[in-house]
């Protein structure tokens, strides 16, 4: 299966760019302005594509490598678009030992994309996470803000179907 992320071109709007430039202007000249601008950009676009990173670097007068370094270091930032419904599968120790790897594989099979990817229709994105904080319910996944625990492979299809 091809990596669908590379097939989805950047689709930012003029309104989003205007909001980004307003955020940059509000923070420009402040010490440590880079991080709050990047956080607002992530909120505006849902991720930090290269095109957005270039605007931030140029407008703040910082090297693009600094923007990329920050965006790739902190887990709160992502370089890839996310689906309408974000599926996060916990691969922390408690979940992993109770079969979370198999749960992740089944979810990817059901929705049709790899971990870290987005479905062709943009409906779902799937990511592995370190810990959701619900170890007593292992294995666990979240879809948007909904937590599903004590997962078994036979429950996955039904849960996913609720979001189609």
C-alpha positions in Angstrom: 0.0 0.0 0.0 1.5 3.4 -0.9 2.1 6.0 1.8 -1.0 8.2 1.3 0.5 11.1 3.1 2.7 11.8 0.2 -0.3 11.8 -2.1 -2.3 14.5 -0.2 -1.1 18.0 -1.3 -1.1 20.9 1.1 -4.5 22.5 0.9 -4.3 25.6 3.1 -6.8 28.4 2.6 -6.3 32.1 2.4 -8.3 32.4 5.6 -5.9 30.0 7.4 -2.9 31.9 6.1 -4.4 35.2 7.2 -5.0 33.8 10.7 -1.4 32.5 10.8 0.0 35.9 9.8 -2.1 37.5 12.5 -0.7 35.1 15.1 2.8 35.8 13.9 2.2 39.6 14.2 0.8 39.2 17.7 4.0 37.4 18.9 6.7 38.9 16.7 9.4 40.5 18.8 8.5 38.7 22.0 11.2 36.5 23.5 10.4 32.9 22.7 7.8 33.8 20.1 8.5 30.7 18.0 6.7 28.1 20.2 3.4 30.0 20.6 3.3 30.8 16.9 3.9 27.1 16.0 1.2 26.1 18.5 -1.3 28.5 16.9 -0.3 27.3 13.5 -0.9 23.7 14.5 -4.4 24.7 15.8 -5.2 26.6 12.5 -4.0 23.9 10.1 -4.3 20.7 12.3 -0.6 20.0 11.5 2.6 21.8 10.5 3.2 21.2 6.8 6.5 22.5 5.2 4.7 25.4 3.6 3.5 26.7 7.0 7.0 26.2 8.6 8.5 28.3 5.8 6.1 31.2 6.5 6.8 31.0 10.2 10.6 31.0 9.6 10.5 33.8 7.1 8.2 36.0 9.2 10.0 35.5 12.5 13.4 35.7 10.9 14.6 32.3 12.2 16.2 29.5 10.3 13.8 26.9 8.8 16.0 24.3 10.4 15.1 25.7 13.9 11.4 25.5 13.1 11.8 22.0 11.8 13.9 21.0 14.8 11.2 22.2 17.2 8.4 20.6 15.3 10.1 17.2 15.0 11.2 17.2 18.7 8.0 17.9 20.4 5.2 15.3 20.2 2.5 17.9 20.2 3.5 18.8 16.6 2.8 16.7 13.6 4.0 17.1 10.0 1.2 15.0 8.6 -2.4 15.8 8.1 -4.9 14.0 10.4 -8.2 12.5 9.5 -11.6 13.7 10.6 -11.5 11.0 13.2 -8.1 10.6 15.0 -7.5 7.0 16.2 -4.7 6.7 18.8 -3.7 3.2 20.0 -1.7 3.0 23.2 1.4 0.9 22.9 2.6 1.6 26.5 3.8 -1.4 28.5 0.4 -2.4 30.0 -1.4 -2.2 26.7 1.4 -3.8 24.7 1.7 -6.9 26.9 -2.1 -7.3 26.5 -2.0 -7.3 22.7 -2.1 -3.7 21.7 0.2 -4.4 18.7 -2.4 -6.8 17.3 -5.1 -4.2 18.0 -3.2 -1.6 16.0 -2.7 -4.1 13.1 -6.5 -4.8 13.1 -7.4 -1.2 13.1 -5.1 -0.5 10.2 -6.6 -3.4 8.3 -10.2 -2.2 9.0 -9.7 1.5 8.1 -7.1 0.9 5.3 -4.0 2.8 6.3 -0.7 2.3 8.1 0.2 3.7 11.5 1.1 7.4 11.1 -1.1 7.6 8.0 -4.5 8.9 6.9 -7.1 7.1 4.9 -7.6 8.1 1.3 -10.9 9.7 2.0 -9.5 11.6 5.0 -12.0 10.1 7.4 -9.4 8.4 9.7 -5.8 8.8 10.8 -4.1 6.2 12.9 -1.3 6.8 15.3 0.5 4.7 18.0 0.9 6.5 21.3 3.0 5.8 24.4 0.4 6.0 27.1 -3.2 7.2 27.3 -3.3 6.9 31.1 -5.9 4.1 31.3 -3.6 1.2 32.0 -6.3 -0.7 34.0 -8.4 -0.9 30.8 -5.5 -2.3 28.6 -5.4 -2.5 25.7 -6.8 0.9 25.0 -7.5 3.2 22.0 -9.0 6.6 21.6 -11.0 7.8 18.7 -11.2 11.6 19.0 -12.0 12.1 22.7 -13.7 8.7 23.2 -11.7 6.0 25.1 -12.2 2.3 24.4 -10.7 -0.2 26.7 -10.4 -3.9 27.2 -10.2 -4.2 23.4 -10.4 -7.5 21.6 -9.9 -7.9 17.9 -13.5 -8.8 17.4 -14.7 -5.4 18.8 -12.6 -3.3 16.4 -14.9 -3.4 13.3 -18.0 -2.4 15.3 -16.3 0.5 17.1 -14.9 1.8 13.8 -18.3 1.5 12.1 -19.7 4.0 14.6 -17.5 6.7 13.0 -18.2 6.0 9.3 
